[in-house]
Amino acid sequence: MTTSTTRPATERRRPCALITGASSGLGEAFAERLAADGHDLIVVARREDRLRALADRLRDRYGAAI
């Protein structure tokens, strides 16, 4: 049985990375680089407004799922 979340075996999956402290500094730099390299991201930070801005930018620029 196939569901809407099942991907065909031939479809290539994007790697996924977890980044803490993603709203600034090294965390933000790693998030940017990994998204540019084709990763989907799980991002965590204390500053919600900056984290949302980063997530929006990376979605728009690189098509990353965040």
Residue frames relative to the residue before (quaternion, step in Angstrom):
aa qw qx qy qz dx dy dz
M 1.0000 0.0000 0.0000 0.0000 0.00 0.00 0.00
T 0.2227 -0.7790 0.5765 0.1059 3.58 -0.93 0.92
T 0.1589 -0.7721 0.6084 0.0914 3.55 -0.97 0.87
S 0.6826 -0.5006 0.3376 0.4117 3.57 -1.25 0.21
T 0.6800 0.4768 -0.3020 0.4680 3.61 1.16 -0.38
T 0.5632 0.5923 -0.3894 0.4246 3.60 1.25 -0.14
R 0.2344 -0.7687 0.5820 0.1245 3.55 -0.90 0.97
P 0.5458 -0.5906 0.4649 0.3704 3.58 -1.10 0.59
A 0.6030 -0.5920 0.3954 0.3601 3.59 -1.07 0.70
T 0.6766 0.5022 -0.2972 0.4491 3.60 1.10 -0.59
E 0.5691 0.5949 -0.3883 0.4141 3.61 1.22 -0.28
R 0.3723 -0.7388 0.5215 0.2087 3.56 -0.80 1.01
R 0.2929 -0.7572 0.5619 0.1584 3.56 -0.89 0.96
R 0.4198 -0.6720 0.5491 0.2657 3.53 -1.15 0.68
P 0.4798 -0.6376 0.4991 0.3379 3.60 -1.02 0.66
C 0.2559 -0.7626 0.5785 0.1356 3.55 -1.22 0.50
A 0.0974 -0.7926 0.6010 0.0339 3.58 -1.04 0.82
L 0.2842 -0.7169 0.6131 0.1714 3.55 -1.20 0.70
I 0.0224 -0.8059 0.5909 -0.0292 3.57 -0.74 1.08
T 0.1745 -0.7673 0.6101 0.0927 3.56 -0.81 1.04
G 0.7868 0.2682 -0.2183 0.5113 3.56 -1.11 0.62
A 0.2892 0.8296 -0.4404 0.1851 3.56 1.20 0.59
S 0.5823 0.6249 -0.3805 0.3544 3.63 1.16 -0.18
S 0.8119 0.0419 -0.0375 0.5811 3.62 1.22 -0.15
G 0.8193 0.3300 -0.1956 0.4261 3.53 -1.38 0.07
L 0.8435 -0.1317 0.1190 0.5070 3.53 -1.05 -0.85
G 0.6182 0.5507 -0.3503 0.4380 3.59 1.00 -0.74
E 0.6612 0.4938 -0.2981 0.4797 3.57 0.95 -0.86
A 0.6496 0.5186 -0.3120 0.4601 3.58 0.98 -0.84
F 0.6523 0.4981 -0.3136 0.4776 3.59 0.98 -0.82
A 0.6355 0.5292 -0.3315 0.4542 3.60 0.96 -0.83
E 0.6513 0.5175 -0.3040 0.4643 3.57 0.92 -0.91
R 0.6934 0.4857 -0.2785 0.4536 3.58 0.83 -0.99
L 0.6835 0.4817 -0.2961 0.4617 3.58 0.86 -0.92
A 0.6306 0.5113 -0.3370 0.4768 3.61 1.01 -0.73
A 0.6445 0.5192 -0.3140 0.4653 3.59 0.99 -0.83
D 0.6955 0.4581 -0.2599 0.4887 3.58 1.13 -0.66
G 0.6502 -0.5782 0.2984 0.3923 3.59 1.27 0.20
H 0.4771 0.6647 -0.4493 0.3587 3.60 1.18 0.34
D 0.3419 -0.6218 0.6481 0.2764 3.51 -1.33 0.44
L 0.2455 -0.8193 0.5113 0.0841 3.58 -1.07 0.66
I 0.1633 -0.6717 0.7066 0.1511 3.46 -1.39 0.49
V 0.0271 -0.8280 0.5593 -0.0294 3.58 -0.47 1.18
V 0.0900 -0.7832 0.6152 0.0011 3.54 -1.06 0.90
A 0.1893 0.7671 -0.5991 0.1298 3.58 -1.02 0.83
R 0.5664 -0.6062 0.4431 0.3396 3.54 -1.29 0.29
R 0.7222 0.4215 -0.2380 0.4940 3.59 1.06 -0.70
E 0.3047 -0.8116 0.4745 0.1526 3.53 -0.02 1.36
D 0.6589 0.5214 -0.3311 0.4294 3.61 0.86 -0.85
R 0.6811 0.4669 -0.2867 0.4857 3.60 0.95 -0.83
L 0.6302 0.5341 -0.3327 0.4548 3.56 1.06 -0.73
R 0.6509 0.5051 -0.3119 0.4732 3.59 0.97 -0.82
A 0.6406 0.5192 -0.3229 0.4645 3.59 0.99 -0.82
L 0.6424 0.5134 -0.3155 0.4734 3.59 1.00 -0.83
A 0.6598 0.5164 -0.3079 0.4507 3.58 0.86 -0.96
D 0.6514 0.5087 -0.3139 0.4672 3.59 0.94 -0.86
R 0.6623 0.5143 -0.3023 0.4532 3.58 0.92 -0.93
L 0.6985 0.4699 -0.2818 0.4604 3.60 0.86 -0.92
R 0.6013 0.5365 -0.3536 0.4749 3.60 1.11 -0.61
D 0.7040 0.4794 -0.2632 0.4530 3.55 0.84 -1.04
R 0.7307 0.4612 -0.2351 0.4451 3.56 0.85 -1.00
Y 0.8408 0.2004 -0.0482 0.5005 3.59 0.86 -1.00
G 0.4518 -0.7050 0.4428 0.3208 3.58 1.23 -0.15
A 0.3364 0.7601 -0.4895 0.2636 3.55 1.23 0.44
A 0.3572 -0.6733 0.6009 0.2408 3.55 -1.14 0.75
I 0.0113 -0.8101 0.5846 -0.0430 3.57 -0.71 1.09
